[in-house]
């Protein structure tokens, strides 16, 4: 009996030893990242928080981020198991979003990409709690001095170019725009204004009709807004919303469309003439490499057409004449070399006010925070 007790005690001791050994080995396998300290590439683990499921989409907002993450993974030579994609994480359900981020961290993530505006305050909070994790938030403005940054791009540059396309494509002189948010959202309003300026640059008589759905992600609402604009006589449908539904409605109605976030020609090949897109991989590769190199900084990142962060897709040349392509190419070069500043000089709003000053261009901060007005050729619906 005594021998059995001794054997049992020894067995328990061995089991406990294995347990604690595994625990310490697990910690060694998931080293904390620290700002300014290089991190071995094989130790990188990335959590990505998506508002919808990019795996079930061929286009749209979440899909564009998925493509960016895949581009980064391939460029840097990361493994599949170094990426944790959390999908269908509503940015209107903060407890669910917090759980998704915490699950990523508990699985060893030392980089978090939070891809929607509403995640911003949550990232700010969790960055304080997890100093060994680099947090990067899309489209917001908050950051700290150690491990929390934000990223976005001058998407309005590509919006302007797409406005050139729309202005040359319309026959009715009425161009529709499905907007996720109204004037209260600088992100949406800036893009819409730039689009309208692009339209005006080639077609001063055309008007841009905007229909606001007041939701970032509302597939049925996006469809209804597009149908409404088409019924109003709009023969080109542009959009700042998450799904390809406006493009699909444009194709069903026999009019044209300009997609957003990713290439929507696959959704509506007989309607979508071009799409305004983000190449998020430009930033994702840059940030992850900085963590690996030990050069990570929390300075906010603002991409543009020069670094390829924002751009147009290939044209649907079957639906566009060569002169339209040429006009866009010329405008692109003028934006790139600074001849077209877009938000520069005096600008007239659709309620008759004058904003801006002669010879001056609005700063990034002013463009992001102070534009709550619609350009003069925009009609609200």
VENVEN-V397381 format. One line per field, one symbol per residue. ss: DSSP state (h for helix, s for strand, l for the rest). phi: phi as a letter, one per 40 degrees, with the letter a starting at -180 (. if undefined). A space follows every 10 residues. Layout:
ss: ???
phi: ???
This chain:
ss: lhhhhhhhhh hhhhhhhhhh hhhhhhhhhl llllllllll hhhllssssl lllhhhllll hhhhhhhhhh hhhhhhlllh hhssssllll lllhhhhhhh hhhhhhllll ssssllhhhh hhhhhhhhhl lllsssssll lllllllsss ssslhhhhhh hhhhhhhhhl lllssssssl lllllhhhhh hhhhhhhhhh hhllllssss ssllllllhh hhhhhhhhhh hllllsssss llllhhhhhh hhhllsssss slllllllll lsssssssll hhhhhhhhhh hhhlllllll ssslllllls ssllllllll lhhhhhhhhh hhhhhhllll lllsllsssl lllsslllll sllhhhhhhl llllsllsss l
phi: .ccccccccc ccccccccdc cccccccccb cccbdgbdbd dcccabbbbb cbbccbbbah cccccdcccc ccdcccgccd ccbbccbfcd cbbcdccccc ccccccchcb bbbbcbdccd cccdcccccb ccbcbbbcgc bcabcbabbb aaaccccccd cccdcccccc bcgbbcacbc bcdcbcdccd ccccdcccdc cbacccbbcb bcbgacbadc cccccccccc cchcbbbbab acbcdccccc cccgbbabca gacbcccacc bccabcbbbc cdcdcccccc cccgbdbcdd bbcacccgcb acccccccbb cdccdcccdc cdcccccgcb cgcagcbccc bgcbbgbdgb bccdccccbb cbbbccccbc b
